[in-house]
Amino acid sequence: MSARKERVTLAMTNEERERLKDAAARKGVSVAEYCRAAIDREMAEDEGGDGPDAPKPYFDIEGLIALQKEAFGDRVLPTDSAEMIREAREERARHLGTL
């Protein structure tokens, strides 16, 4: 049986609320889930919580690896990403006539 949850009211500006909604959406979770995870992390830090009962990081590394496999399969990039970014920036600069 799970613990009974109680509602908490938090006053914030419209800008803060929009940022909160955007951050939760980027992570694919509800605003409530995002807030609970953030509060858990902050409280664990305040309590010096790095023991076995400390909350786990919000991100799921296994899920990220699965997403990478889904998107790229077993393909390996032909060069390192820093080199690819540098080349793309140079190409953009040439296109804009600033190089």
C-alpha positions in Angstrom: 0.0 0.0 0.0 1.4 3.4 -1.0 1.7 6.4 1.4 -1.2 8.9 1.3 -0.2 12.0 -0.7 -1.1 15.4 0.3 -1.5 18.5 -1.9 0.9 21.4 -1.6 0.3 24.8 -3.1 3.2 26.8 -4.5 3.0 30.4 -5.7 5.1 31.2 -8.8 5.1 33.7 -11.6 3.7 32.8 -15.0 7.2 32.7 -16.4 8.3 30.2 -13.7 5.2 28.1 -14.3 5.9 28.0 -18.0 9.6 27.0 -17.5 8.4 24.3 -15.1 5.9 22.9 -17.6 8.6 23.0 -20.4 11.2 21.3 -18.3 8.7 18.5 -17.4 7.6 18.1 -21.0 11.2 17.8 -22.2 11.7 14.9 -19.7 8.3 13.4 -20.7 6.9 13.5 -17.2 4.1 15.4 -15.4 4.8 18.6 -13.6 4.0 16.8 -10.3 6.5 14.0 -11.1 9.1 16.6 -12.1 8.6 18.6 -8.9 8.7 15.5 -6.6 12.0 14.3 -8.2 13.5 17.8 -7.8 12.4 18.1 -4.2 13.7 14.5 -3.5 17.1 15.4 -5.0 17.4 18.7 -3.1 16.4 17.1 0.3 18.8 14.2 -0.2 21.6 16.7 -0.9 20.6 18.7 2.2 20.6 15.5 4.3 24.0 14.4 2.9 22.2 11.6 1.2 24.5 9.5 -0.9 23.8 6.2 0.8 21.8 3.3 -0.4 18.5 4.9 0.5 19.2 8.2 -1.4 17.0 8.9 -4.4 18.3 7.7 -7.7 19.2 10.3 -10.3 16.2 11.4 -12.3 17.5 10.2 -15.6 17.4 6.5 -16.5 20.7 5.6 -18.2 19.3 2.3 -19.4 16.4 4.1 -21.0 18.8 6.5 -22.7 20.9 3.6 -24.0 17.8 1.9 -25.4 16.7 5.1 -27.1 20.2 5.5 -28.6 20.0 1.9 -29.9 16.5 2.5 -31.3 17.7 5.7 -33.1 21.1 4.5 -34.4 21.1 0.8 -34.1 24.7 -0.5 -34.1 25.9 2.3 -36.4 29.1 4.1 -35.3 29.7 7.7 -36.3 32.5 7.9 -38.9 34.3 10.6 -36.9 34.0 12.1 -33.4 31.1 14.4 -32.8 33.4 17.4 -32.1 34.8 17.2 -35.6 31.4 16.9 -37.1 30.2 20.0 -35.2 33.3 21.9 -36.3 32.7 21.0 -40.0 29.1 21.9 -39.8 30.0 25.3 -38.3 32.5 25.9 -41.1 30.0 25.0 -43.7 27.4 27.3 -42.2 29.9 30.1 -42.1 30.8 29.6 -45.8 27.1 29.5 -46.6 26.6 32.8 -44.8 29.7 34.3 -46.4 31.5 35.0 -43.1 34.4 32.7 -43.7 
